[in-house]
Every structure is written in structure tokens, then in C-alpha cells.
Amino acid sequence: MKKENLGLIPVRTTVWMDVVYVNLSGTAKEFDTAIRPLTERWSEFMGQPIFHGGPDSSFKLELNCNWKLAVENYCESYHLPWVHPALNRYSRLQDHYEILDTDGNFSGQGTTVYDPKLDDSGRTFSTFDGLSDHWNTGAEYISLFPNTLLGIHKDHYYAIRIEPLGPNRTREHVEIYYTDADMVTDDWADLRAINTEMWKTVFLEDVFAVEGMQKGRSAPGFDGGAFSPIMDRPTQMFHEWVGGQYRAA
């Protein structure tokens, strides 16, 4: 069988941080150009190996909301005090900062107090090599438009693919990675499971919020809402990106 006889057409694809990116139209910027602001921001992590944690580091969540609301929720940290009370006890709203891409292709938030204590054993995952002091307690959470959510820490990284299933149905695919091959062996299975469960708990806490947002958007009295000039700019950037895509189409 010759490929020229299959009726298939070439599609632009690339793999970055173990996520496959596809450009069906063929009209997008070169990926290396488009992703450069983020690779420069996360330059200390670039080129370092990552290892998927295996079945215990992979899960899916089903949401009764539009996919854009799942992304919007990830952009900001305003919801921490009432949606994530346990997380907010050590990573408070005031410990976060905004992340805004100058080209408008991603936005998000960062924290300055990342300090994982997963159990009482005192064990910690290996960290990425050669990180600056910022990452001792720093972590960042990026919404890469349109539908990829990323989290980077000194000791692990995760990627979430947002899959639209309909106007009011969304599936989140969560994959967690570690910094060296030892961290994905059976010796660390218990700590990986705790880490996975911790993130699953955090993400499940968001479900009622985004599903409530879906109901609110459907209410006849909804007027479009308003943005705050403080800590709401990442969400506004995502809205501007979506609006730009609609106008271009």
C-alpha cells in the first residue's frame, strides 16, 4: 500500500512537553514561534526529561459545562478562598500573581508559596535540575489557548487536555509527569497516588463552580458580567482571544 493511494492529506503536528498539537487548517504560525514566549518563560525546564507517572497519574473528569468555562476557571485565582478552602489555607489569594502573554496566546496565574508535604514520611519527589531560587516555592498554571492547561512545579508537571463534547459537556484529560525515571517506579507509587488524589480533589472542587457558571450564562437576566482590573486580566485575555477567533471566522 502506497500512502499516495490512501486519500490522506498531510496535517501539521508537533509534540511539546509530551502534548501533541495539531493545526488542521495549516494556517497557524510555526509552532516554535507561537510557543516561544512560554518556552522563554519556562526556559529552566526546557530540554529536561519528563516521565509520565503511569496509570496512577492519569484520570478524566466529566463536566456539565461549555469547554470555555473550564478554561476560564483555570485562568484566575479569585475563586480560591471559597472553592478550594484546604488549598487556600497555605496558598492564599494574595500569594498569587497574574500571567499574561504579550501576544495574547496564553494567560494564567502563579503562586509564590508552593511547598508540597504529601505525607508524614518527609519524602519528596526529585526536582528538576538547575532551577533558580524562584522555583523553590514557585509554581505556575498556564491556559494555553485554546484548550490546553499546564502546571509546572519544581518536582512535577501536568498537562490537561480540554475536550469539548457539546455546548454544555466537557471532558478533562489529566496527565502527571515527574522529573526522573526513579519517581515512576513502584517505590514511589504511594506518593504518586497521594499527589494524583490531591490534584483530583482540587479539580473536582472546581466542578460545581464551572457547572454553576454554565447555569448562570443560561439565565435570562445574565448581562455578560464584568471584569475586575485586578487579578481578572488573565480571564479577560482568554475572552479577547475567543472573540478574535470568532471575528476572524
N, C-alpha and C positions, 0 to 999 in steps of 0.2 A: 504494500500500500504506500503510495506516494502522497506526501502532505498536500501537494498542489491539486490532488484529486478529491480532497475531503470537503471542499467548500468552506473551509475555515478562513478567517481573516486574522491577521496579527493584532494583538491588543497590548498596549504599553503597560508594563508591570514592573514593580521593583519591590525589594524586601528591605525594610529598615527597622532595626530593633525587633526583629522577628515578626513584624506585621507585614502582610502583603498589601501593597497599594496598587490599585488598578485605575487606569484612565481609559474609559471606553471610547470617548469621543476622539481622543488623540490630540486635543487642542490645549490641554493644560500645559503649564510651564514645565520645563525639565524638573524632575523631582529634586535633584541635588540643589537646584536654585531655589525651589519653593521651600525646602526644608532647612535651608542654610541658617536662617535666624534661630531656629531651635537647636540645630547642631552646635552653633556657636555658643548658645546659652548653656547647653549641657556638654560643652566640649570635654570636660573632665571624664565623662562617661563614654565618649565616643571611642570605638575601637576596642573597648574592653569586652571580654566574653560574658555572655549571659547564658544561664542554664535553666530550662523550664523545670519546675518542681515536680512535674508528673501529674498523675490523676488527682492527687490530693491538692493540687494547686490550680485547678480548673473547675469553674462552675458557671451556671447560667441563671439568669433571673428573668422572670416574665412580668411585664408592667402593663397596666391598662392606661396607657397614655401615648401621645404622639412622641416620636423619637426626638423631636427638637426640644421637648421639655426635659427629657433625660439629660441632654447635653447642657441645656440652660442651667439646670440644677448643679451640675458639676463645675460650672464656671465661677461660682461665687461661694463665699464663706459666711454670708449673712445668716444662713439657716442653722449654723452650728449650735447655738445655745438651746434651741427648743427641739431640734430634730436629732441631734447627737449629744445628749447630756453627758454620757460617760466620756466621750472623746473631748468634749468641751471642758472637762474638769482640768485637763493638763494642756490642751491645745485650744486656747481661748480665741475668741474673735479678734481681740487686739493683738494676738501673736501672728496674725496673717497679713499678707501683702498681696497686691494685685499684680498680675502678669498680663501684659498687653503687647502683642506683636505689632511692630510698626507697619508691617504690610497687611495687617488685618486677617491673617490666616489662622491664628490661634490665640487663645486667651486662657486665663485661669487664675490660680492662687498659689501662694507658697506659705509655709509655716517656718518659724524660727525655733521651734521647741520640740522637734522630733526626737524622741528618746524612748525607744521600744524596750519594754520589760514584759516579755511574753509569759514567763512563768517565774517560779521562785528559785530555779536552779542557778540563775546567774549566767547561763549560756546565752550567747548572742551569735547571730549569723556573721559570717565573714563579710568584710566590707570591700567595696571597690578600691583598687589601688590608687594611691597618689592623690587622694581628694584634698582639697583645701579645707581650711577650718570651717568655712561656711557650712559645709555638709555634715559637720559633726552633729549639729542639731537642726539642719535644714532639710526640707523636702518640698517638692513642687508637684502640682497637679494641673495638667495641661489638657484643654479641649482642643484637639487638632481637627479643624473643620474639614469635612462635615461631621464625621461620625466616629472618631477615634478618641478615646480618653486614656491619658497616660499618667502614671505616677512614678516618680523617681525618688529613691532614698539611698542612703549610704550602703545599705545592706540588701536591698531587693528593689525590683522594678515590676510594674504590672502594666498590662495593656487591656483595654476594654473595647470591644467592637460593638457598636450600637446597630442592631438590625431592625429596620422598620418592617413590621408585619401588617400594617394597615394604618388608617388615620388615627386610631386610638389603641394600637397594640405595638409593643416594642419588646425585643429580646436583647439582653445584655450578655455578651460572652466575655468572661473574665479569665485572664491567664496571668500567672505569677511566676516570676523568674528570680534566680539567685546568682551570686557572684562567682562561685566556683563549683566544680563538679562534686566536691565533698558535701556541699549543702543539699544535694539532691539524692543522697544515699539514704539507706534505711536508718542509719544512725541519727539522722536529723528529721525523720518522718514525724515525730511527735511535735517538734517545734514548728515545722511547716504546717501541720494541721491546725495548730493554735493560731498561726498567722493568717491562714486562709479563713478560719472561722471568725477571726476578728474583723477582717475586711468584709466578709459576707454579712456580718451583723451591721456594720456601718452602712453598707449599700442597701440592706433591707430596710433600715430606718428611713431611707430616702423614699421608699415606695409610696407611703401614704401621702408624702408631700407632692410628688410629681403626679400621682393619681388625683389628688385634690386640685392641683393646678389644671389638670385636664377638665375636671368638672367645672372649675371656675371659668375657664375660657368658653365653656358652652353656655354659661348663664346669660340670659338676655340683658342683664344690667352691666355686664363686663364692658368697660370703656377703653380697654387697651393697656391700662395700668400706667405707671410712671417709674422712671429710673432715679435712683439717688446718685449724686455726683461723687459719693464716697463709697468705694468698695463694690459698686454696681457696674463699673465700666466694663469689666470682662463680659458680663451678660449682654450689655449694650453692643459690644463689638460683635458678638455672635449674631444678634438681631440684624445688625447692619450687614453682616456677611450674607445672611439668608436673604435679606431684602435685595441685595445686589445681585444674587443669583436669579431671583425671580425677575428682576428688571432685565437682566441680560438674556433670559429665556424668552 
